[in-house]
Amino acid sequence: MANSDSKSARPAQQAPAKAAMPGNTVTEIDLVALFFRFLEKIHWIIITALLGAVIAGLYVYFLVTPIYQATAKIYIVGSDTAISLSDLQIGTNLAADYGEVFKTWHVHELVDRRLNLDYSYKKLSSMITVTNPTGTHVLYIQAKSPDPQEAKLLADTYAQVAREFIAVKMDMREPNVFEEALQPTAPVSPSKSRNIVVGFLLGALLAMAVITVKFLSDDRICTGEDIAKVGGLTTLGMIPLEDMTKNAASGAPPSAYGRRKGE
């Protein structure tokens, strides 16, 4: 009876924990160790970033065509008579209508003929942008071209053709040329400084991405913490690796740990 009671009094043995399924493994990233890895490889990150900046600079300076922009302005309300309050209200309402004039194929065709450009309707449409600043009666006609002189001619010619088209086709008072376009002296795109900065950042990110991939794929056991994580064992001590080259240089005999078997 005593034996049976003692057996029954024993606590039930716990069932062993189930091993995690391979598909359910979770990879932990030591951000602190990754940060120190970045510090160790900082010279490679800087070199790659500088290389990216150089490549971006060469691309912008030699492979990208600079684009120039010229802007002409027309005033919606006429100037040969006194301007009344109704004229200002009508001018505000007509701003959107006048903007549609620059989308008609007839206006593009007239500009193409006057400048003898032989451009398609689609190409001319992509080179022209018309805006109306809020609260004004002025239309900004912006022309973009790889040739600064052509950009100025396009802006001025579109302004003149639009004035004539509005007066004839829409039976409205012909707008005034508020300001003729100036020939641009500097391109509006691409931005060389911005592209160089972007190239620098992309180069740094590329180097950091490569370092991160190598860091995550490195499964070597190097420290006591790695042994504890992999095998669940406690590290009692560490034996330093003897530098054989220093012993050879100093003439000291190698220790027992450094000798080969049979020496």
C-alpha positions as CSV (number, residue, x, y, z in Angstrom):
1,M,0.0,0.0,0.0
2,A,2.8,2.3,0.9
3,N,4.4,1.7,-2.4
4,S,1.2,2.3,-4.3
5,D,0.6,5.5,-2.3
6,S,4.1,6.7,-3.0
7,K,3.7,6.1,-6.7
8,S,0.4,7.9,-6.8
9,A,1.9,10.8,-4.9
10,R,4.6,11.3,-7.4
11,P,3.9,14.2,-9.8
12,A,3.1,13.3,-13.3
13,Q,6.0,13.8,-15.7
14,Q,5.6,16.7,-18.1
15,A,5.4,15.8,-21.7
16,P,8.3,17.0,-23.8
17,A,7.7,20.2,-25.7
18,K,7.0,19.8,-29.4
19,A,9.7,21.1,-31.7
20,A,8.7,24.0,-33.8
21,M,7.8,23.2,-37.3
22,P,10.3,24.3,-39.9
23,G,7.7,26.5,-41.6
24,N,6.9,28.3,-38.3
25,T,10.4,29.3,-37.4
26,V,10.8,33.0,-36.7
27,T,14.1,34.8,-37.5
28,E,15.0,37.3,-34.9
29,I,17.1,40.3,-36.1
30,D,19.5,41.8,-33.6
31,L,19.3,45.4,-34.5
32,V,22.1,46.4,-32.2
33,A,24.4,43.8,-33.8
34,L,23.3,45.0,-37.2
35,F,24.1,48.6,-36.3
36,F,27.6,47.7,-35.2
37,R,28.0,45.7,-38.5
38,F,27.1,48.9,-40.4
39,L,29.8,50.7,-38.3
40,E,32.3,48.0,-39.2
41,K,31.5,48.4,-42.9
42,I,31.1,52.1,-42.9
43,H,33.9,52.6,-45.3
44,W,32.2,50.4,-47.9
45,I,28.9,52.2,-47.4
46,I,30.6,55.6,-48.0
47,I,32.5,54.3,-51.1
48,T,29.4,52.8,-52.6
49,A,27.4,56.0,-51.9
50,L,30.1,58.2,-53.6
51,L,30.2,55.8,-56.5
52,G,26.4,56.2,-56.8
53,A,26.7,60.0,-56.7
54,V,29.4,59.9,-59.5
55,I,27.3,57.6,-61.7
56,A,24.2,59.9,-61.2
57,G,26.3,63.0,-62.0
58,L,27.7,61.5,-65.2
59,Y,24.2,60.4,-66.2
60,V,22.8,63.8,-65.7
61,Y,25.7,65.7,-67.3
62,F,26.2,63.5,-70.4
63,L,23.1,61.4,-71.1
64,V,20.1,63.6,-70.1
65,T,19.1,66.4,-72.5
66,P,18.5,69.7,-70.6
67,I,15.0,71.2,-71.0
68,Y,14.5,75.0,-71.1
69,Q,11.3,76.8,-70.3
70,A,10.0,80.2,-71.4
71,T,6.8,81.9,-70.2
72,A,4.6,84.4,-72.1
73,K,1.6,86.0,-70.4
74,I,-1.7,87.3,-71.8
75,Y,-4.3,89.5,-70.0
76,I,-7.8,88.3,-70.4
77,V,-9.6,91.7,-70.2
78,G,-9.0,94.3,-73.0
79,S,-7.1,97.5,-72.4
80,D,-8.4,99.9,-75.0
81,T,-11.5,100.8,-73.0
82,A,-12.3,101.4,-69.4
83,I,-12.5,98.2,-67.3
84,S,-15.8,97.8,-65.4
85,L,-16.7,95.5,-62.6
86,S,-18.6,93.3,-65.1
87,D,-15.5,93.0,-67.3
88,L,-13.5,91.7,-64.3
89,Q,-16.2,89.1,-63.5
90,I,-16.4,88.0,-67.1
91,G,-12.6,87.8,-67.2
92,T,-12.6,85.5,-64.2
93,N,-15.2,83.2,-65.8
94,L,-13.4,83.1,-69.1
95,A,-10.0,82.1,-67.7
96,A,-11.0,78.4,-68.0
97,D,-12.5,78.9,-71.4
98,Y,-9.3,80.5,-72.7
99,G,-7.3,77.7,-71.3
100,E,-9.2,75.3,-73.6
101,V,-8.2,77.3,-76.6
102,F,-4.6,75.9,-76.3
103,K,-5.9,72.3,-76.5
104,T,-7.5,72.7,-79.9
105,W,-5.7,71.1,-82.9
106,H,-6.2,74.3,-85.0
107,V,-4.1,76.4,-82.7
108,H,-1.3,73.9,-82.6
109,E,-1.5,73.7,-86.4
110,L,-1.2,77.4,-86.8
111,V,1.8,77.6,-84.5
112,D,3.5,74.7,-86.3
113,R,3.0,76.4,-89.7
114,R,4.3,79.8,-88.5
115,L,7.4,78.4,-87.0
116,N,7.9,75.7,-89.7
117,L,8.6,73.1,-87.0
118,D,6.9,70.0,-88.5
119,Y,5.9,68.8,-85.1
120,S,3.0,66.5,-84.4
121,Y,-0.1,67.6,-82.5
122,K,0.8,65.3,-79.6
123,K,4.4,66.6,-79.4
124,L,3.3,70.3,-79.4
125,S,0.7,69.6,-76.7
126,S,3.3,68.0,-74.5
127,M,5.6,71.1,-74.9
128,I,2.9,73.6,-73.8
129,T,1.4,74.2,-70.4
130,V,-1.2,76.9,-69.7
131,T,-2.0,78.0,-66.1
132,N,-4.2,80.7,-64.5
133,P,-2.9,81.9,-61.1
134,T,-5.7,82.1,-58.6
135,G,-7.3,85.5,-58.3
136,T,-5.8,86.9,-61.5
137,H,-6.9,87.5,-65.1
138,V,-3.6,86.4,-66.6
139,L,-2.8,83.3,-68.4
140,Y,0.7,81.9,-68.2
141,I,1.8,80.2,-71.4
142,Q,4.8,78.0,-70.6
143,A,6.8,76.4,-73.4
144,K,9.5,73.7,-72.9
145,S,12.1,72.7,-75.4
146,P,15.7,71.5,-75.5
147,D,16.5,74.7,-77.4
148,P,16.1,77.9,-75.3
149,Q,15.4,80.0,-78.4
150,E,12.8,77.6,-79.6
151,A,11.1,77.7,-76.2
152,K,10.8,81.5,-76.4
153,L,9.4,81.4,-79.9
154,L,6.9,78.8,-78.9
155,A,5.6,80.8,-76.0
156,D,5.3,84.0,-77.9
157,T,3.8,82.4,-81.0
158,Y,1.2,80.5,-78.9
159,A,0.3,83.8,-77.2
160,Q,-0.2,85.6,-80.5
161,V,-2.1,82.7,-82.2
162,A,-4.4,82.3,-79.1
163,R,-5.2,86.1,-79.2
164,E,-6.2,85.9,-82.8
165,F,-8.2,82.6,-82.4
166,I,-10.2,84.1,-79.4
167,A,-11.1,87.2,-81.3
168,V,-12.1,85.4,-84.5
169,K,-13.6,82.1,-83.4
170,M,-15.1,83.1,-80.0
171,D,-16.1,86.6,-81.1
172,M,-14.5,88.1,-78.0
173,R,-12.4,91.1,-77.3
174,E,-8.8,90.2,-78.2
175,P,-6.7,89.7,-75.0
176,N,-3.5,91.8,-74.6
177,V,0.0,90.4,-74.4
178,F,0.8,91.1,-70.8
179,E,4.4,90.0,-71.1
180,E,6.6,88.5,-73.8
181,A,8.7,85.5,-73.0
182,L,12.4,85.9,-72.2
183,Q,14.9,83.5,-73.6
184,P,15.9,81.2,-70.8
185,T,19.6,81.0,-69.8
186,A,19.4,77.9,-67.5
187,P,17.5,74.6,-67.9
188,V,14.6,73.8,-65.6
189,S,15.3,70.0,-65.7
190,P,17.0,67.9,-64.8
191,S,18.1,69.1,-61.4
192,K,21.7,68.1,-61.2
193,S,22.1,68.6,-57.5
194,R,19.0,66.6,-56.7
195,N,20.0,63.7,-58.9
196,I,23.5,63.5,-57.4
197,V,22.0,63.4,-53.9
198,V,19.6,60.7,-55.0
199,G,22.4,58.7,-56.4
200,F,24.4,59.1,-53.2
201,L,21.5,57.8,-51.1
202,L,20.7,54.9,-53.4
203,G,24.4,53.9,-53.3
204,A,24.4,53.9,-49.5
205,L,21.1,52.0,-49.4
206,L,22.4,49.4,-51.8
207,A,25.5,48.8,-49.7
208,M,23.4,48.6,-46.5
209,A,21.1,46.1,-48.2
210,V,24.0,43.8,-49.2
211,I,25.5,44.0,-45.7
212,T,22.1,43.2,-44.1
213,V,21.6,40.2,-46.4
214,K,25.1,38.9,-45.5
215,F,24.4,39.5,-41.8
216,L,21.2,37.5,-41.8
217,S,22.6,34.7,-43.9
218,D,25.7,34.3,-41.6
219,D,24.9,31.2,-39.5
220,R,28.4,30.7,-38.0
221,I,28.8,30.3,-34.3
222,C,31.2,32.9,-33.1
223,T,30.2,33.8,-29.5
224,G,28.9,32.2,-26.4
225,E,25.5,33.7,-27.0
226,D,25.3,31.9,-30.4
227,I,26.1,28.6,-28.6
228,A,23.3,29.2,-26.1
229,K,20.8,30.0,-28.8
230,V,21.6,27.1,-31.0
231,G,22.3,24.3,-28.6
232,G,20.9,25.6,-25.3
233,L,24.3,25.0,-23.6
234,T,26.1,27.3,-21.2
235,T,29.6,28.4,-22.0
236,L,31.9,27.7,-19.1
237,G,35.0,29.2,-20.6
238,M,36.9,30.2,-23.7
239,I,40.3,29.1,-24.9
240,P,42.1,31.9,-26.8
241,L,43.5,31.0,-30.3
242,E,47.3,31.3,-30.3
243,D,48.8,33.4,-33.0
244,M,51.4,31.1,-34.6
245,T,52.9,33.9,-36.7
246,K,53.8,35.9,-33.7
247,N,55.6,32.9,-32.2
248,A,57.5,32.3,-35.4
249,A,58.6,35.9,-35.6
250,S,59.8,36.0,-31.9
251,G,61.5,32.6,-32.1
252,A,59.4,31.3,-29.1
253,P,58.6,27.6,-29.3
254,P,54.9,26.8,-30.0
255,S,52.8,25.7,-27.1
256,A,51.2,22.3,-26.8
257,Y,48.0,23.6,-28.2
258,G,49.8,24.8,-31.3
259,R,51.9,21.8,-32.1
260,R,50.9,19.3,-34.6
261,K,50.5,15.7,-33.7
262,G,53.8,13.8,-33.7
263,E,56.0,16.9,-33.2
